[in-house]
Amino acid sequence: MSTTAVAPLSIEDAELLVDAARRAAEEAGVTVSITVLDAGGHLLAFRRDDRAVLISGETSTRKAYTALQLNTPTAELVDAVQPGGLFHTLPTALDRPLLFIAGGVPVHRDGRPIGAIGVGGGTPEQDHGFAAAAVRALA
């Protein structure tokens, strides 16, 4: 079986993602933190607006990590953690707890996951919109 190599998420890609999410948030008048992880879950880029709540940095990182681990936008997981949902009682063996709040979006290249972006600081809908706008800008 042969596999085709897919270019990994580069520092330049990560900077583009951060800049696109930052611009979208600024246009909406929202201060956010933005985290970009590579396919292995390693931090490639991070930005926290000085006016953003301090916890938004941890939130953006956890959102990116969740999107990466589950290869799904976190906005699609919200119902799964409600009582009776698929993940409501799911124990996790991951080194970080999952955070099922909209704002994490996986990044794909040639149909394969190469990383994720997480945005924290706005409403869940805003954060998801900012992250999704950044992923569209990379395409």
DSSP file with accessible surface (Angstrom, degrees, kcal/mol):
  #  RESIDUE AA STRUCTURE BP1 BP2  ACC     N-H-->O    O-->H-N    N-H-->O    O-->H-N    TCO  KAPPA ALPHA  PHI   PSI    X-CA   Y-CA   Z-CA
    1    1 A M              0   0  226      0, 0.0     2,-0.3     0, 0.0     0, 0.0   0.000 360.0 360.0 360.0 126.2    0.0    0.0    0.0
    2    2 A S        -     0   0  112      2,-0.0     2,-0.4     0, 0.0     0, 0.0  -0.774 360.0-158.3-101.8 147.4    1.5    3.3   -1.0
    3    3 A T        -     0   0  103     -2,-0.3     2,-0.5     0, 0.0     0, 0.0  -0.935  13.5-131.3-122.3 148.5    0.7    6.6    0.8
    4    4 A T        -     0   0  101     -2,-0.4     2,-0.1     1,-0.0    -2,-0.0  -0.862  27.6-119.5 -98.8 131.1    1.0   10.1   -0.5
    5    5 A A        -     0   0   93     -2,-0.5     2,-0.5     1,-0.0    -1,-0.0  -0.407  22.4-152.1 -68.7 143.1    2.8   12.5    1.7
    6    6 A V        -     0   0   32     -2,-0.1   104,-0.0   108,-0.0    -1,-0.0  -0.972  24.9-110.3-116.8 131.2    0.8   15.5    2.8
    7    7 A A        -     0   0   57     -2,-0.5     3,-0.1     1,-0.1     0, 0.0  -0.381  38.1-124.9 -60.6 131.4    2.6   18.8    3.6
    8    8 A P        -     0   0  102      0, 0.0     2,-0.4     0, 0.0    -1,-0.1  -0.226  35.0 -81.8 -71.7 168.3    2.4   19.4    7.3
    9    9 A L        -     0   0   10    105,-0.7     2,-0.2    98,-0.1    30,-0.1  -0.596  56.1-152.3 -69.8 120.9    1.0   22.6    8.8
   10   10 A S     >  -     0   0   37     -2,-0.4     4,-2.6     1,-0.1     5,-0.2  -0.478  27.4-107.7 -93.7 169.2    3.9   25.1    8.7
   11   11 A I  H  > S+     0   0   79      1,-0.2     4,-2.7     2,-0.2     5,-0.2   0.902 123.3  53.6 -60.0 -39.6    4.7   28.1   10.8
   12   12 A E  H  > S+     0   0  131      2,-0.2     4,-2.2     1,-0.2    -1,-0.2   0.914 108.6  48.6 -63.1 -42.4    3.7   30.3    7.9
   13   13 A D  H  > S+     0   0   29      2,-0.2     4,-2.5     1,-0.2    -1,-0.2   0.923 111.7  50.2 -60.0 -45.5    0.3   28.5    7.7
   14   14 A A  H  X S+     0   0    0     -4,-2.6     4,-2.6     1,-0.2    -2,-0.2   0.912 109.7  49.9 -62.2 -41.6   -0.1   28.9   11.5
   15   15 A E  H  X S+     0   0  119     -4,-2.7     4,-2.6     1,-0.2    -1,-0.2   0.894 110.2  50.9 -65.0 -38.2    0.6   32.6   11.3
   16   16 A L  H  X S+     0   0   75     -4,-2.2     4,-2.7     2,-0.2     5,-0.2   0.924 110.3  49.7 -64.2 -42.9   -1.9   33.0    8.5
   17   17 A L  H  X S+     0   0    0     -4,-2.5     4,-2.4     2,-0.2     5,-0.2   0.935 112.3  47.0 -60.5 -46.5   -4.5   31.2   10.6
   18   18 A V  H  X S+     0   0   18     -4,-2.6     4,-2.8     1,-0.2    -2,-0.2   0.935 113.3  48.6 -62.0 -45.0   -3.8   33.4   13.6
   19   19 A D  H  X S+     0   0   59     -4,-2.6     4,-2.6     1,-0.2    -2,-0.2   0.918 111.8  48.4 -64.6 -42.0   -4.0   36.6   11.5
   20   20 A A  H  X S+     0   0    7     -4,-2.7     4,-2.2     2,-0.2    -1,-0.2   0.922 114.4  45.6 -65.9 -42.2   -7.2   35.6    9.7
   21   21 A A  H  X S+     0   0    0     -4,-2.4     4,-2.5    -5,-0.2    -2,-0.2   0.914 112.7  51.6 -66.2 -40.8   -8.9   34.8   13.1
   22   22 A R  H  X S+     0   0   50     -4,-2.8     4,-2.9    -5,-0.2     5,-0.2   0.934 110.1  48.5 -61.3 -45.8   -7.6   38.0   14.7
   23   23 A R  H  X S+     0   0  105     -4,-2.6     4,-2.5     1,-0.2    -1,-0.2   0.924 111.3  50.0 -61.4 -44.8   -8.9   40.1   11.8
   24   24 A A  H  X S+     0   0   21     -4,-2.2     4,-1.2     1,-0.2    -1,-0.2   0.917 113.4  46.3 -60.8 -42.1  -12.4   38.4   12.0
   25   25 A A  H  <>S+     0   0    2     -4,-2.5     5,-2.7     2,-0.2     4,-0.5   0.918 111.6  50.7 -67.8 -42.4  -12.5   39.0   15.8
   26   26 A E  H ><5S+     0   0   92     -4,-2.9     3,-1.2     1,-0.2    -2,-0.2   0.899 106.7  54.7 -62.9 -39.9  -11.4   42.6   15.5
   27   27 A E  H 3<5S+     0   0  164     -4,-2.5    -1,-0.2     1,-0.3    -2,-0.2   0.829 110.9  46.4 -61.7 -30.5  -14.0   43.3   12.8
   28   28 A A  T 3<5S-     0   0   54     -4,-1.2    -1,-0.3    -3,-0.3    -2,-0.2   0.466 116.3-117.1 -88.6  -4.2  -16.6   42.0   15.3
   29   29 A G  T < 5 +     0   0   69     -3,-1.2     2,-0.4    -4,-0.5    -3,-0.2   0.787  69.7 136.0  73.6  29.2  -15.1   44.0   18.2
   30   30 A V      < -     0   0   23     -5,-2.7     2,-0.5    -6,-0.1    -1,-0.2  -0.895  49.4-142.0-114.7 136.6  -14.2   40.9   20.2
   31   31 A T        +     0   0   34     -2,-0.4     2,-0.3    90,-0.2    22,-0.3  -0.856  35.3 167.4 -96.2 130.3  -10.9   40.3   22.0
   32   32 A V        -     0   0    3     -2,-0.5    17,-1.8    20,-0.1     2,-0.4  -0.869  36.7-127.2-137.4 167.1   -9.8   36.7   21.7
   33   33 A S  E     -AB  48 120A   0     87,-2.8    87,-2.3    -2,-0.3     2,-0.4  -0.922  26.8-160.0-112.2 145.7   -7.0   34.2   22.2
   34   34 A I  E     -AB  47 119A   0     13,-3.1    13,-2.3    -2,-0.4     2,-0.4  -0.992   8.1-173.6-132.5 131.5   -6.0   32.0   19.3
   35   35 A T  E     -AB  46 118A   0     83,-2.6    83,-2.6    -2,-0.4     2,-0.4  -0.986   4.4-166.8-125.5 136.6   -4.1   28.7   19.4
   36   36 A V  E     -AB  45 117A   0      9,-2.8     8,-3.1    -2,-0.4     9,-1.6  -0.992   9.0-171.6-123.0 127.1   -2.8   26.7   16.4
   37   37 A L  E     -AB  43 116A   2     79,-2.7    79,-1.9    -2,-0.4     6,-0.2  -0.871  18.0-128.9-113.3 150.1   -1.6   23.1   16.9
   38   38 A D  E >   - B   0 115A  39      4,-2.4     3,-2.2    -2,-0.3    77,-0.3  -0.254  46.1 -83.1 -83.9-177.7    0.1   20.8   14.5
   39   39 A A  T 3  S+     0   0   61     75,-1.0    76,-0.2     1,-0.3    -1,-0.1   0.760 130.6  53.8 -62.1 -23.4   -1.1   17.3   13.7
   40   40 A G  T 3  S-     0   0   53     74,-0.2    -1,-0.3     2,-0.1     3,-0.1   0.412 121.0-105.4 -90.0   1.8    0.8   16.0   16.8
   41   41 A G  S <  S+     0   0   12     -3,-2.2     2,-0.3     1,-0.3    -2,-0.1   0.632  72.4 145.1  84.0  14.9   -0.9   18.5   19.1
   42   42 A H        -     0   0  120      1,-0.1    -4,-2.4     2,-0.0    -1,-0.3  -0.676  57.4-105.0 -89.0 141.6    2.3   20.6   19.4
   43   43 A L  E     +A   37   0A 108     -2,-0.3    -6,-0.2    -6,-0.2     3,-0.1  -0.440  43.2 166.0 -66.8 123.2    1.8   24.4   19.8
   44   44 A L  E     +     0   0A  40     -8,-3.1     2,-0.3     1,-0.4    -7,-0.2   0.712  66.8   1.9-104.2 -36.6    2.7   26.2   16.5
   45   45 A A  E     -A   36   0A  18     -9,-1.6    -9,-2.8   -31,-0.1    -1,-0.4  -0.991  57.6-179.7-154.1 148.3    1.3   29.6   17.2
   46   46 A F  E     +A   35   0A  94     -2,-0.3     2,-0.3   -11,-0.2   -11,-0.2  -0.989   1.2 177.8-150.0 139.9   -0.5   31.5   20.0
   47   47 A R  E     -A   34   0A  76    -13,-2.3   -13,-3.1    -2,-0.3     2,-0.4  -0.975   3.2-176.7-144.7 130.3   -1.9   35.0   20.3
   48   48 A R  E     -A   33   0A  78     -2,-0.3   -15,-0.2   -15,-0.3     2,-0.1  -0.986  26.8-129.4-127.2 121.6   -3.7   36.6   23.2
   49   49 A D    >   -     0   0   18    -17,-1.8     3,-2.0    -2,-0.4   -18,-0.0  -0.439  22.9-123.5 -63.3 138.6   -5.0   40.1   23.0
   50   50 A D  T 3  S+     0   0  148      1,-0.3    -1,-0.1    -2,-0.1     4,-0.1   0.774 112.5  51.1 -57.4 -25.6   -3.9   42.1   26.0
   51   51 A R  T 3  S+     0   0  184    -19,-0.1    -1,-0.3     2,-0.1   -20,-0.1   0.516  88.6 106.2 -90.5  -5.3   -7.6   42.9   26.8
   52   52 A A  S <  S-     0   0    6     -3,-2.0   -20,-0.1   -20,-0.2     2,-0.1  -0.419  85.1 -95.9 -74.7 149.5   -8.7   39.2   26.6
   53   53 A V    >   -     0   0  101    -22,-0.3     3,-1.7     1,-0.1     4,-0.4  -0.405  33.8-123.5 -61.8 137.3   -9.6   37.4   29.7
   54   54 A L  T >> S+     0   0  135      1,-0.3     3,-1.6     2,-0.2     4,-0.5   0.877 108.5  58.5 -54.4 -40.7   -6.5   35.4   30.9
   55   55 A I  H 3> S+     0   0  108      1,-0.3     4,-2.5     2,-0.2     3,-0.3   0.727  86.0  80.2 -65.9 -17.4   -8.4   32.0   30.9
   56   56 A S  H <> S+     0   0    5     -3,-1.7     4,-2.7     1,-0.2    -1,-0.3   0.812  86.1  59.6 -62.6 -25.2   -9.2   32.5   27.2
   57   57 A G  H <> S+     0   0    8     -3,-1.6     4,-1.8    -4,-0.4    -1,-0.2   0.939 108.5  41.5 -67.3 -45.4   -5.6   31.3   26.4
   58   58 A E  H  X S+     0   0   92     -4,-0.5     4,-2.6    -3,-0.3     5,-0.2   0.902 114.7  54.0 -66.9 -38.1   -6.2   27.9   28.0
   59   59 A T  H  X S+     0   0   31     -4,-2.5     4,-2.4     1,-0.2    -2,-0.2   0.937 107.5  48.5 -62.6 -46.4   -9.7   27.8   26.5
   60   60 A S  H  X S+     0   0    0     -4,-2.7     4,-2.2     1,-0.2   -25,-0.2   0.905 112.5  49.7 -63.3 -36.8   -8.4   28.3   22.9
   61   61 A T  H  X S+     0   0   21     -4,-1.8     4,-2.5     2,-0.2    -1,-0.2   0.933 111.6  47.3 -67.7 -43.8   -5.8   25.7   23.4
   62   62 A R  H  X S+     0   0   56     -4,-2.6     4,-2.5     1,-0.2    37,-0.5   0.879 111.0  52.0 -66.9 -35.9   -8.2   23.1   24.8
   63   63 A K  H  X S+     0   0    4     -4,-2.4     4,-2.5    -5,-0.2    -1,-0.2   0.933 111.5  46.5 -64.1 -44.8  -10.7   23.9   21.9
   64   64 A A  H  X S+     0   0    0     -4,-2.2     4,-2.4    -5,-0.2    -2,-0.2   0.923 112.9  50.2 -62.6 -43.0   -7.9   23.3   19.4
   65   65 A Y  H  X S+     0   0   22     -4,-2.5     4,-2.9     2,-0.2     5,-0.2   0.914 111.0  48.3 -63.2 -42.7   -6.8   20.1   21.1
   66   66 A T  H  X S+     0   0    0     -4,-2.5     4,-2.4     2,-0.2     6,-0.3   0.938 111.8  49.1 -63.2 -46.7  -10.4   18.7   21.2
   67   67 A A  H  X>S+     0   0    0     -4,-2.5     5,-1.1     1,-0.2     4,-0.9   0.901 114.5  46.6 -60.3 -39.0  -11.0   19.5   17.5
   68   68 A L  H  <5S+     0   0   18     -4,-2.4     3,-0.3    -5,-0.2    -2,-0.2   0.951 113.0  47.0 -68.8 -48.7   -7.7   17.8   16.6
   69   69 A Q  H  <5S+     0   0   82     -4,-2.9    -2,-0.2     1,-0.2    -1,-0.2   0.863 124.1  32.4 -64.2 -36.5   -8.2   14.7   18.7
   70   70 A L  H  <5S-     0   0   55     -4,-2.4    -1,-0.2    -5,-0.2    -2,-0.2   0.460  98.1-135.4-100.1  -3.0  -11.8   14.2   17.5
   71   71 A N  T  <5S+     0   0   70     -4,-0.9    -3,-0.2    -3,-0.3    -4,-0.1   0.878  70.4 107.3  50.2  43.6  -11.1   15.6   14.0
   72   72 A T  S   <S-     0   0   36     -5,-1.1    -2,-0.2    -6,-0.3    -1,-0.2  -0.993  82.1-100.1-148.5 139.7  -14.4   17.5   14.3
   73   73 A P    >   -     0   0   27      0, 0.0     3,-1.8     0, 0.0    32,-0.2  -0.411  34.1-130.7 -58.4 134.1  -15.3   21.1   14.8
   74   74 A T  G >> S+     0   0    0     30,-2.5     3,-1.8     1,-0.3     4,-0.5   0.766 103.1  71.5 -64.1 -22.2  -16.2   21.5   18.4
   75   75 A A  G >4 S+     0   0   36     29,-0.5     3,-0.5     1,-0.3    -1,-0.3   0.804  94.8  55.3 -61.6 -26.3  -19.4   23.3   17.5
   76   76 A E  G <4 S+     0   0  139     -3,-1.8    -1,-0.3     1,-0.2    -2,-0.2   0.509 103.2  56.7 -83.6  -3.9  -20.7   19.9   16.3
   77   77 A L  G X> S+     0   0   13     -3,-1.8     4,-0.7    -4,-0.2     3,-0.6   0.510  74.3  95.3-104.9  -7.1  -20.0   18.3   19.7
   78   78 A V  G X< S+     0   0   49     -3,-0.5     3,-1.2    -4,-0.5     4,-0.4   0.908  86.3  48.1 -56.6 -46.3  -22.0   20.4   22.0
   79   79 A D  G >4 S+     0   0  132     -4,-0.3     3,-1.1     1,-0.2    -1,-0.3   0.815 100.9  67.6 -64.9 -27.4  -25.1   18.2   22.0
   80   80 A A  G <4 S+     0   0   16     -3,-0.6     7,-2.2     1,-0.2     8,-0.8   0.727  99.8  48.9 -67.3 -21.5  -22.9   15.1   22.6
   81   81 A V  G << S+     0   0   39     -3,-1.2    -1,-0.2    -4,-0.7    -2,-0.2   0.474  87.1 103.3 -99.9  -0.4  -22.0   16.3   26.1
   82   82 A Q  S X  S-     0   0   96     -3,-1.1     3,-3.3    -4,-0.4     6,-0.3  -0.398  96.0 -72.7 -72.0 156.4  -25.5   17.1   27.3
   83   83 A P  T 3  S+     0   0  102      0, 0.0    -1,-0.2     0, 0.0     3,-0.1  -0.272 128.5  19.8 -51.8 128.8  -27.2   14.6   29.6
   84   84 A G  T 3  S+     0   0   81      1,-0.3    -2,-0.1    -3,-0.1    -3,-0.1   0.302  99.6 128.7  89.2  -7.7  -28.0   11.6   27.5
   85   85 A G  S X  S-     0   0   23     -3,-3.3     3,-1.2     1,-0.1     4,-0.4  -0.292  75.1-102.8 -78.0 165.5  -25.5   12.6   24.8
   86   86 A L  T 3  S+     0   0  156      1,-0.3     3,-0.2     2,-0.1    -5,-0.1   0.825 119.6  33.0 -57.4 -36.6  -22.8   10.3   23.4
   87   87 A F  T >  S+     0   0   54     -7,-2.2     3,-1.0   -10,-0.2    -1,-0.3   0.324  83.7 110.1-104.7   8.8  -20.0   11.9   25.4
   88   88 A H  T <  S+     0   0   92     -3,-1.2    -1,-0.1    -8,-0.8    -2,-0.1   0.888  97.9  16.8 -56.5 -41.7  -21.9   12.8   28.6
   89   89 A T  T 3  S+     0   0  122     -4,-0.4    -1,-0.3    -3,-0.2    -2,-0.1   0.208  89.9 137.5-115.9  17.1  -20.2   10.1   30.7
   90   90 A L    <   -     0   0   91     -3,-1.0     2,-0.2     1,-0.0    -3,-0.1  -0.472  46.0-143.9 -67.5 114.6  -17.2    9.4   28.5
   91   91 A P        -     0   0  115      0, 0.0     2,-0.4     0, 0.0    -2,-0.1  -0.524  15.5-142.5 -74.2 149.8  -14.1    9.0   30.6
   92   92 A T        -     0   0   69     -2,-0.2    -2,-0.0     1,-0.1     0, 0.0  -0.945  23.6-171.8-119.1 137.9  -11.0   10.4   28.9
   93   93 A A        +     0   0  108     -2,-0.4    -1,-0.1     3,-0.0     2,-0.0   0.254  53.4 119.9-102.8   7.5   -7.4    9.0   29.0
   94   94 A L  S    S-     0   0   60      2,-0.1    -2,-0.1     1,-0.1     4,-0.1  -0.314  76.1-118.8 -71.6 159.1   -6.0   12.0   27.2
   95   95 A D  S    S+     0   0  129      1,-0.1    -1,-0.1     2,-0.1    -3,-0.0   0.617 101.2  41.1 -76.1  -8.8   -3.4   14.2   28.9
   96   96 A R  S    S-     0   0   78    -34,-0.0    -2,-0.1   -31,-0.0     2,-0.1  -0.994  92.8-109.4-132.8 146.2   -5.8   17.1   28.7
   97   97 A P        -     0   0   72      0, 0.0     2,-0.2     0, 0.0   -31,-0.1  -0.411  38.2-112.6 -70.3 147.5   -9.6   17.2   29.4
   98   98 A L        -     0   0   25     -2,-0.1     2,-0.5   -33,-0.1   -35,-0.1  -0.485  22.5-150.2 -75.8 151.9  -11.7   17.8   26.3
   99   99 A L        -     0   0   26    -37,-0.5     2,-1.1    -2,-0.2   -33,-0.1  -0.954   4.8-164.1-127.6 108.6  -13.6   21.0   26.0
  100  100 A F        +     0   0   35     -2,-0.5     2,-0.4   -23,-0.1   -19,-0.1  -0.435  47.0 117.2 -94.6  58.7  -16.8   20.8   24.1
  101  101 A I  S    S-     0   0   71     -2,-1.1     3,-0.4    23,-0.0   -26,-0.2  -0.989  73.3 -97.3-123.7 137.0  -17.5   24.4   23.4
  102  102 A A  S    S+     0   0    7     -2,-0.4    25,-0.2   -28,-0.2    26,-0.1  -0.155  92.7  78.3 -52.8 142.3  -17.6   25.8   19.9
  103  103 A G        +     0   0    0      1,-0.4    16,-1.9    24,-0.2     2,-0.5   0.266  65.1  99.0 137.4  -5.0  -14.4   27.5   18.7
  104  104 A G  E     +C  118   0A   0     -3,-0.4   -30,-2.5    14,-0.2   -29,-0.5  -0.928  43.6 176.1-110.2 132.2  -12.1   24.6   17.8
  105  105 A V  E     -C  117   0A  13     12,-2.8    12,-2.5    -2,-0.5   -37,-0.1  -0.992  25.7-128.8-136.9 127.9  -11.8   23.6   14.1
  106  106 A P  E     -C  116   0A   6      0, 0.0     2,-0.5     0, 0.0    10,-0.3  -0.404  20.6-135.5 -70.5 153.0   -9.5   20.9   12.6
  107  107 A V  E     -C  115   0A   1      8,-3.1     7,-3.3    -2,-0.1     8,-1.1  -0.947  23.4-168.6-111.8 128.6   -7.3   22.0    9.7
  108  108 A H  E     -C  113   0A  85     -2,-0.5     2,-0.4     5,-0.3     8,-0.0  -0.862  14.5-170.2-117.4 151.6   -7.1   19.6    6.7
  109  109 A R  E >  S-C  112   0A  60      3,-2.4     3,-2.0    -2,-0.3  -100,-0.0  -0.981  82.5  -8.0-137.3 128.6   -4.9   19.4    3.6
  110  110 A D  T 3  S-     0   0  130     -2,-0.4    -1,-0.1     1,-0.3     0, 0.0   0.865 131.7 -56.0  52.4  37.4   -5.8   16.9    0.9
  111  111 A G  T 3  S+     0   0   70      1,-0.2    -1,-0.3     0, 0.0    -3,-0.0   0.502 116.6 109.8  79.2   3.3   -8.5   15.5    3.1
  112  112 A R  E <  S- C   0 109A 106     -3,-2.0    -3,-2.4     2,-0.0     2,-0.2  -0.896  74.3-109.9-114.4 142.2   -6.1   14.7    6.0
  113  113 A P  E     + C   0 108A  59      0, 0.0    -5,-0.3     0, 0.0     3,-0.1  -0.489  38.1 166.9 -69.5 131.0   -5.9   16.4    9.3
  114  114 A I  E     -     0   0A   9     -7,-3.3   -75,-1.0     1,-0.3  -105,-0.7   0.343  61.8 -45.9-122.8   0.7   -2.7   18.5    9.7
  115  115 A G  E     -BC  38 107A   0     -8,-1.1    -8,-3.1   -77,-0.3    -1,-0.3  -0.986  54.9-110.6 162.6-165.3   -3.6   20.5   12.8
  116  116 A A  E     -BC  37 106A   0    -79,-1.9   -79,-2.7   -10,-0.3     2,-0.4  -0.987   8.6-142.3-158.2 156.5   -6.3   22.6   14.5
  117  117 A I  E     -BC  36 105A   0    -12,-2.5   -12,-2.8    -2,-0.3     2,-0.4  -0.961  14.1-167.4-121.9 142.0   -7.1   26.1   15.5
  118  118 A G  E     -BC  35 104A   0    -83,-2.6   -83,-2.6    -2,-0.4     2,-0.4  -0.991   0.5-168.3-128.8 138.6   -8.9   27.1   18.7
  119  119 A V  E     +B   34   0A   0    -16,-1.9     2,-0.4    -2,-0.4   -85,-0.2  -0.994   8.8 176.0-127.3 132.8  -10.4   30.5   19.4
  120  120 A G  E     +B   33   0A   0    -87,-2.3   -87,-2.8    -2,-0.4     3,-0.1  -0.993  46.7  64.6-136.6 143.8  -11.6   31.7   22.9
  121  121 A G  S    S+     0   0   47      1,-0.6   -90,-0.2    -2,-0.4   -68,-0.1   0.028  86.5  65.9 137.3 -26.9  -12.9   34.9   24.2
  122  122 A G  S    S-     0   0   22      1,-0.3    -1,-0.6   -92,-0.1   -97,-0.0  -0.232 100.0 -61.0-102.1-163.2  -16.2   35.6   22.4
  123  123 A T     >  -     0   0   63      1,-0.1     4,-3.0    -2,-0.1     5,-0.3  -0.401  57.0-104.2 -71.5 161.6  -19.5   33.7   22.5
  124  124 A P  H  > S+     0   0   54      0, 0.0     4,-2.4     0, 0.0     5,-0.2   0.918 124.0  50.0 -54.8 -40.7  -19.3   30.1   21.3
  125  125 A E  H  > S+     0   0  142      2,-0.2     4,-2.2     1,-0.2     5,-0.1   0.910 112.4  46.7 -65.4 -41.9  -20.9   31.0   18.0
  126  126 A Q  H  > S+     0   0   67      2,-0.2     4,-2.8     1,-0.2     5,-0.2   0.949 111.6  50.6 -63.5 -48.3  -18.4   33.9   17.5
  127  127 A D  H  X S+     0   0    3     -4,-3.0     4,-2.4     1,-0.2     5,-0.2   0.914 111.2  48.7 -58.1 -43.6  -15.4   31.8   18.4
  128  128 A H  H  X S+     0   0   56     -4,-2.4     4,-2.9    -5,-0.3     5,-0.2   0.932 111.4  50.5 -61.6 -43.8  -16.5   29.1   15.9
  129  129 A G  H  X S+     0   0   30     -4,-2.2     4,-2.4     1,-0.2    -2,-0.2   0.904 110.4  48.6 -60.9 -41.5  -17.0   31.7   13.2
  130  130 A F  H  X S+     0   0   14     -4,-2.8     4,-1.8     2,-0.2    -1,-0.2   0.922 114.5  45.3 -65.9 -43.4  -13.6   33.2   13.8
  131  131 A A  H  X S+     0   0    0     -4,-2.4     4,-2.1    -5,-0.2    -2,-0.2   0.922 113.7  49.2 -66.7 -42.9  -11.9   29.8   13.6
  132  132 A A  H  X S+     0   0   15     -4,-2.9     4,-2.4     1,-0.2    -2,-0.2   0.900 109.1  53.1 -64.8 -38.8  -13.9   28.7   10.6
  133  133 A A  H  X S+     0   0   26     -4,-2.4     4,-2.0    -5,-0.2    -1,-0.2   0.899 108.3  51.1 -62.2 -39.1  -13.0   32.0    8.8
  134  134 A A  H  X S+     0   0    0     -4,-1.8     4,-1.3     2,-0.2    -2,-0.2   0.923 109.2  49.4 -65.1 -42.9   -9.3   31.4    9.5
  135  135 A V  H  X S+     0   0   34     -4,-2.1     4,-1.2     1,-0.2     3,-0.4   0.914 110.2  51.4 -64.2 -39.9   -9.5   27.8    8.0
  136  136 A R  H  < S+     0   0  168     -4,-2.4     3,-0.3     1,-0.2    -1,-0.2   0.887 106.2  55.4 -62.7 -37.5  -11.2   29.2    4.9
  137  137 A A  H  < S+     0   0   49     -4,-2.0    -1,-0.2     1,-0.2    -2,-0.2   0.816 105.8  52.1 -65.6 -29.0   -8.5   31.8    4.5
  138  138 A L  H  <        0   0   33     -4,-1.3    -1,-0.2    -3,-0.4    -2,-0.2   0.793 360.0 360.0 -76.5 -27.6   -5.8   29.0    4.5
  139  139 A A     <        0   0  121     -4,-1.2   -30,-0.0    -3,-0.3    -3,-0.0  -0.064 360.0 360.0 -63.1 360.0   -7.6   27.0    1.8
